[in-house]
C-alpha cells in the first residue's frame, strides 16, 4: 500500500496522458526504485558481479539473492556483464561495459570479478595485470575484491589445472579471496557424471548455475547451504512471483551437500 501511495504522489495521473504513457511512467519509476537496496536494512550485503556470460547465464546474481532471501539473509546484487568480455575491456569501458561507473554508483561490500574463460590460459599477463588493477581500485572504493575461479570447458577438463593455478596466484598477489567455482564443477562431474552441468561446451546449465549460486551464498553469508529451496523465485515489476530455476529435488540436495563439504579455504 505504501508503494502505491508513493506512486500516486510521484506520478500524477494527468487527464491528458494516454494509458500507455501512464504505464510507461509507472514502470520507469519502479525500475528506478528497484535499482537501490533497502538502506533501512543495515545488515544488507551489497554485491556487484562483474564479468560476462558465465555470470549472467541463468541469472546467477538473482539466484544468489533469492537463496539469501529464502534464509532471511539480505544480499542485494547488481551486475555489470557483457558477453565474451574480459577485465581489460571492463577497465577501459570497451564493448559497452559500464563497470567503472557502477563501481562509483554505490557503496559495495564485495565486487566479484569474472574474467574471460580463456584469459588465464591465453593471456596470463593481461589476466594478472587487470586483476591487480581491479583489486586495488575496488579496495580504494572501500569494497572487497573476490575472484570467480572459472571452470574448464566440458570438452577439455584438463584446462582446470592452469585456470586454478592462475587464479590462486592472482588472489595471493593481491591478498584477495576467490570462490572455487571451477573445482566445484570438476567435483560435481566426478561424483555425478550423469548430472548435466553444461548448457553447451562452456556455459552452465541450470544445475551448474544453481551450484555457483550455492557457492557464492556460502562464501558471502558464511551460512550453511543445506535446505536451500530447489525452486528459486524472485518478483517481477508488478510484485508477481517469477521463478528463476526449477531443480530436481534430489539433484539440489546433492549439490548442496557437495558445496557444504567442499573446502573453501586457500
N, C-alpha and C positions, 0 to 999 in steps of 0.2 A: 504493500500500500504506500509506503514512503517513497519508493521509486516512482510509482505512478503520479504521486503528488508532485514530486520534483519535475517530472516530465511536463506536467501541465503548466508549471510556472516557467520552465525554461523554453518550452515550445508552444507558445500561444497559438490556438487554432484559429488563425485569421480567416474570416469568411471567404476571402478571395482566393485562398490556396486550394489547389486541386488535391484530391485524395492522395494521389501518388506523391506529391511534394510533401504532404504531411507525413506520410510513411517514411519518406527518404530522410527528412529531418530527424525523426524519432530514431531511426536506425543509426544515423551518424552519431547522435548523442550517446546511444547505448554502446556503440563501438568505442567511442572516446572514453567513456567511463570504464569500459571493460579492460582498457589498457593499463589501468592503475590498480595496484594491490590495495587491500583494505588496511590503511595506515592505523586504524583503530586496533589492529592486532599486532602488538609489538613482537610476538614470537614468530611472525611470518618470515620464512626464508625467501629471499628474492634471488632467483637464479636465471642467468642469461645463458642460453645454449647458442654457441657459435659454430657453424660448420656447413654441412652440405646435405645431400640426400640420405646419408647414413643417419642423420639426426631427424629429418622431417618425415622419413618413411614411417607410415602408421602412427604419426603424431606422438613421437616419443616424449617431448616436453609435457604435453597434455596428459599422457599416461602417468607420468611421474606425479603430477599434481593430483590426478584422480586417485592414485594409490594413497597418497598422503591424506587426502580428504576422507577416504574410507576408514582411516585410522585416527581421525580427528587431529591430524597434523596439518599445519598450513604451509604449503610450499607454492609460491607464486612463480610461474615460469613464463619466460618470453624466449623468442628465438630470432637469430639473425642467420638465415640459411639461404644459400643459393646452390642449386645442383651442380656437382662437379667442381666446386670452388675449393681453393686451398687457403691457408692462413696468410700467405703473402698477398693474395687478392683481397682478403678481408682487411688487411692492414692498410693497403693502398686505396681502398674504396673502388676497386675494379669490379666489372661484371654486375654492377648494380648493388653491390653489398653496402650495407648501412651500419656496419658494426661499430665503427668509431663513434658515430652519433648516438647509437643506442647505449654505448658504454657511458656516455655523458648524460643520458636522459634520466637516470635513476641511480639510487644508491643500492648497488648489487651486493649480495653477500658472497655469491660464487659466480664465476664465469667458467663454463665448461667449453673446452676447446677441442674441436674435432677437425683435424687436418685431412687433406685428401687421402683416400685409402692407399694410394701407391707412393705418397710423398716420402715416407720413411725409407722406402727401398730405392726409389728412382732419383730422389733429390735430397739425400741426407743432410747436406749443408744448408739448404734452404729450410728444410724441416726444423733443424736446430736453431737457425738464425731467427726465424719468425716466431717460433715457440718461445724463445728467450725474450724477444721484444714484447710479445703479448703478456707474458708472465710479469715482466717489470711494470708495464703500463697498467695492468689490472691491479697490481699491488699499490701503485701510486694513486689509484682511484679508491683504495680502501677495501677492495674485494679480494677474494682468494681464487687464484687460477687453479683449474682442475683439468687435466688432460684425459680425453676419452681414448683409451688404448683400443684401437680398432682391431678388426678380425681378418683372418685370411679368407681369400675367396673360396667358394665351395670347390672349385676345380683344382685348387692348389693349397692344401693345408700347410705345406712346408713354408709358406710365407710368414707364418705366425712368429717363428723364432726371431727373425730380423725385425719385424714390427715391434715385438715386445721389448727387445733389447734397446731399440732406438727410443721408445717412449720412456723406458726406465732410465736411460741416460739423460734425457731431457728433464725428467722430473727431478733427478738427483742434482743436476747442474743448477736448476732454478729453485730448488727447495720446495717443489710443488707436489701435490698429490695427483694420482691418476686412478681411474676406475678401470679394472682389468676386464673390459668387455670381450676382447679377443680370446684370452684364456678361458673365460666363461663359455663362449661359443664352442671352443675346442673341447671343453669338458662335456658339454651337452651332447655334442656329436659322438663323443667316445662312449658315453653311457647309454645314449638313446639314439642310435643311428636311424631308427625308424621315425624319429620326430623331425619334421622338416623345419629347419631353421632359416632357410633362404627363400626369397621370392624369385630370385634369378641367381646368377653366379656370385653376386656380391651383396645385394640389398637384403635386409632382414625380412623374413615372413612375419606375420602377426605373432607367432611363437617367439621369434627372435627379438622383436621389439618388446614383447612382454618381459623377456629375460633382461634386456637392457634396462627397462624401467625399474625392475626389481633391484638391479644392481645400484642404480642411481638413488633410488629411495633409501636403500640400506646405507649407502655412503652419506647421503645428506642428512638423514634423520638419526642414524645410529640405532635404529629400532629393528625389531625382528620383521621379516617379510612373511613369516608363516601366517596363514589366514587371510592374506590379501585376496580380495574377490577375484573370481575367474572371469567375471564380467565387469568391465570398467566403463564408467559413463561420466560425461560432463553435462553442461547445459548449453543450449543454443541461445541465440539472441533474444528469444521470447521466453526463456526460462524452462523450455521443454527438455526432457532428458534426451541426450544424444550419446549413443553407445560408441565407444572407441574400439572395443575388442570383445569378441566372444571366444573365450578359451575353453577347450575341453577341460573339465574339472580335474581329472587325474593328471593331465599334462601340466596344468597350472601348479598342482601340488608338487610334482617332480621338480619343476623349475624353481619353485620357492625353496625346496629343500636343498637343491644344488647351490643356490645363492646363499642360503643361510649358513651352509657348511663350508663355503669357499673361503679360502684365506685371502683377505683383502690387504693384509699387512705387506709392506715392502720397504 
